Amino acid sequence: MTNFSQVVERAREAFRSGRTRNVEFRRNQLRSLRRLLDENQLDILDALYADLHKSKHEATILEINTLRAEVDVALFNLDDWVKPQKVSKTIPTIMESVYIQYEPYGVALVLGAWNYPVNLLLTPVVGAIAAGNCCIIKPSEVSRSTERLMAQLISKYLDQDCFPVVCGGPEVAGELLKERFDYIFYTGSTTVGRIVREAANKYLTPCTLEMGGKSPAYVDDDCDFSIATKRLLWGKLVNVGDRKSVV
């Protein structure tokens, strides 16, 4: 049985050491994440097909290419993001140097989703790396082939102290949520989202909850029904039908 307190504490010690504050370290980790995608694309596509029967074309666009774009944006903007941001002076600060310096939260927790088991797992990790955080990463146990592959690849390509992977079902997620984190990112159902929010409240931990739901579409009588139908069907059927659109 994994000692989750030790996993979190190891990540916290890595953060306290200042390792992730180094901009070059962040850049190298982002580049490693890019290599993870580039060098293992076929294995990732095979795992996604085994779990969800996603076609290679669709999975490449929705899971891999969108994630590549996130990494590339972070690499392109990283130097600007870490610079102090000048702000206007007020009367109390007229004689001071006034700026905003963004700081990392510390140790984050990312709880991945089963329907986009690569994209929704690693997109928050891109942000965590770029911002200088450490991150505990838990893939969804529902997409088992992808979960196993992500555990292997993340451990191989990213710093294991700063970005450990924890696998398991709801009981594992529950044990993780007993630990103190500095930020939590969760994608999934509102039922579990409430549990995550309740756990975060104990330590006043900020979190991002991307809840499942419906994306309603209204079809007016003055539209081109042929084009509208194609677009609605795309939204309804993309990602093997798990896109949460309703007309």
C-alpha positions in Angstrom: 0.0 0.0 0.0 1.4 3.4 -1.0 2.2 5.8 1.7 0.5 8.9 0.3 1.9 11.1 3.0 5.4 10.2 2.0 4.7 10.8 -1.7 3.3 14.3 -1.0 6.1 15.1 1.5 8.7 14.1 -1.0 7.2 16.4 -3.6 7.0 19.2 -1.0 10.6 18.8 -0.1 11.5 19.0 -3.8 9.5 22.2 -4.0 11.1 23.7 -0.9 14.5 23.0 -2.4 13.7 25.5 -5.1 14.2 23.1 -7.9 11.0 23.9 -9.7 11.4 27.7 -9.4 14.4 27.5 -11.8 13.1 28.6 -15.2 15.5 26.3 -17.0 14.3 23.4 -15.0 10.7 24.2 -16.0 11.7 24.5 -19.7 13.5 21.2 -19.6 10.5 19.4 -18.0 8.2 20.9 -20.7 10.5 19.8 -23.4 10.6 16.3 -21.8 6.8 16.3 -21.8 6.8 17.2 -25.5 9.2 14.3 -26.2 6.9 12.0 -24.3 4.2 12.7 -26.8 6.4 12.7 -29.9 8.3 9.5 -29.1 5.3 7.5 -27.8 2.5 8.6 -30.0 1.7 5.2 -31.4 1.7 3.5 -28.0 -0.6 6.3 -26.7 -3.0 5.8 -29.6 -3.1 2.1 -29.1 -3.9 2.5 -25.4 -6.7 5.0 -26.2 -8.1 2.5 -28.7 -7.9 -0.3 -26.2 -9.8 1.7 -23.6 -12.2 3.8 -25.6 -12.0 2.6 -29.2 -11.0 6.1 -30.3 -9.9 6.2 -33.9 -6.3 7.2 -34.4 -7.3 10.3 -36.4 -9.6 11.6 -33.7 -7.3 10.7 -30.8 -4.4 12.4 -32.5 -6.3 15.6 -32.9 -8.2 15.7 -29.6 -5.7 14.0 -27.2 -2.2 14.6 -28.6 -2.1 17.6 -30.9 -4.1 19.8 -28.5 -1.7 18.8 -25.7 1.3 19.5 -27.9 -0.1 22.9 -28.6 -0.4 23.6 -24.8 3.2 22.6 -24.3 4.4 24.8 -27.2 2.4 27.8 -25.9 4.0 27.4 -22.5 7.5 27.1 -23.9 7.0 30.2 -26.1 5.6 32.3 -23.3 7.5 31.0 -20.3 10.1 33.8 -20.1 7.4 36.5 -20.3 5.2 34.7 -17.7 8.0 34.7 -15.0 8.9 38.4 -15.5 7.6 40.9 -12.9 4.6 42.7 -14.3 4.7 46.5 -13.9 1.5 48.1 -12.5 0.4 51.7 -12.0 1.5 53.5 -8.9 -0.9 55.0 -6.4 -0.3 57.8 -3.9 0.8 55.4 -1.1 3.3 53.7 -3.5 4.5 56.8 -5.4 8.0 56.5 -4.1 8.2 52.7 -4.4 9.0 50.2 -7.1 5.6 48.6 -7.8 5.1 45.3 -9.7 3.4 41.9 -9.5 5.6 38.9 -9.2 3.8 35.6 -9.8 4.7 32.8 -7.4 4.0 29.0 -7.7 1.4 27.5 -5.3 3.5 24.6 -4.2 2.3 21.0 -4.5 -0.7 20.5 -6.7 -3.0 17.4 -7.2 -4.3 16.5 -10.6 -7.1 14.0 -10.8 -7.6 12.9 -14.4 -10.7 12.0 -16.4 -11.5 8.7 -18.2 -13.0 10.2 -21.4 -9.9 12.3 -22.3 -7.4 10.3 -20.3 -4.3 11.9 -21.8 -5.4 15.5 -22.6 -7.3 16.2 -19.4 -4.6 14.5 -17.3 -1.6 16.3 -18.7 -3.0 19.7 -19.7 -3.1 20.8 -16.0 0.4 19.4 -15.6 1.7 21.7 -18.3 0.4 24.7 -16.4 1.7 23.3 -13.1 5.2 22.9 -14.6 5.2 26.3 -16.3 4.2 28.0 -13.0 6.9 26.3 -11.0 4.8 23.8 -9.0 5.3 20.2 -8.1 2.4 18.0 -8.9 0.9 14.6 -7.8 -0.7 13.0 -10.9 -3.5 10.5 -10.7 -4.7 9.1 -14.0 -8.3 7.7 -14.2 -8.5 4.0 -13.3 -11.4 3.6 -15.8 -9.1 3.9 -18.8 -6.8 1.2 -17.6 -4.5 0.8 -20.5 -3.9 4.5 -20.7 -3.5 4.7 -16.9 -0.7 2.1 -17.0 1.0 3.7 -20.0 0.9 7.2 -18.5 2.4 5.9 -15.2 5.3 4.4 -17.1 5.9 7.3 -19.4 5.6 10.2 -16.9 8.0 8.4 -14.5 10.4 8.0 -17.4 10.3 11.5 -18.8 9.5 13.8 -15.9 11.3 14.3 -12.5 10.0 11.6 -10.2 10.3 13.6 -7.0 8.4 16.6 -8.4 5.9 14.8 -10.6 5.0 11.4 -9.1 2.2 9.3 -10.5 -0.3 7.5 -8.2 -2.6 4.9 -9.7 -5.7 3.3 -8.3 -9.5 3.6 -7.9 -11.8 5.8 -5.8 -10.3 4.6 -2.6 -6.9 5.9 -3.7 -8.3 9.3 -4.7 -10.1 9.4 -1.3 -6.8 8.8 0.5 -5.0 11.4 -1.6 -7.7 14.0 -0.7 -6.9 13.5 3.0 -3.5 15.0 2.3 -2.8 18.8 2.3 -2.2 20.2 -1.2 -1.7 23.8 -2.4 -4.0 23.4 -5.4 -6.3 20.7 -6.7 -7.5 20.2 -10.3 -10.3 17.8 -11.0 -12.3 16.9 -14.1 -15.3 14.7 -13.7 -18.8 14.4 -12.3 -20.5 16.9 -10.0 -20.9 14.1 -7.4 -17.2 13.6 -7.1 -16.6 17.3 -7.5 -18.5 18.0 -4.3 -16.3 15.4 -2.5 -13.2 17.1 -3.9 -14.5 20.6 -2.9 -15.3 19.3 0.6 -11.8 17.9 1.1 -10.3 21.1 -0.3 -12.3 23.2 2.2 -10.5 21.6 5.1 -7.3 23.4 4.3 -8.9 26.3 2.3 -7.2 24.8 -0.8 -8.0 26.6 -4.0 -9.1 24.2 -6.8 -10.4 24.1 -10.3 -13.4 21.8 -10.9 -14.3 21.0 -14.4 -17.7 19.4 -14.0 -19.5 17.2 -16.5 -22.8 18.4 -17.9 -24.6 19.4 -21.1 -23.8 22.0 -23.7 -27.2 23.0 -25.1 -27.5 24.0 -28.8 -30.5 26.0 -30.1 -31.4 25.7 -33.8 -33.2 28.8 -35.2 -35.5 28.5 -38.2 -33.4 30.9 -40.3 -30.2 28.8 -40.2 -28.8 26.6 -42.9 -30.2 23.2 -41.7 -27.7 21.2 -43.7 -24.7 22.9 -42.2 -26.3 23.0 -38.7 -27.0 19.3 -38.8 -23.5 18.4 -39.7 -22.1 20.6 -37.0 -24.5 19.2 -34.4 -23.7 15.7 -35.3 -20.0 16.4 -35.1 -20.5 17.8 -31.6 -22.7 14.8 -30.6 -20.5 12.1 -32.0 -17.0 13.4 -31.5 -14.8 11.6 -28.9 -16.8 8.4 -29.3 -20.0 10.2 -28.4 -18.8 11.6 -25.1 -19.0 15.3 -25.7 -22.0 16.3 -23.7 -24.0 18.2 -26.3 -27.8 18.3 -26.4 -30.3 20.0 -28.8 
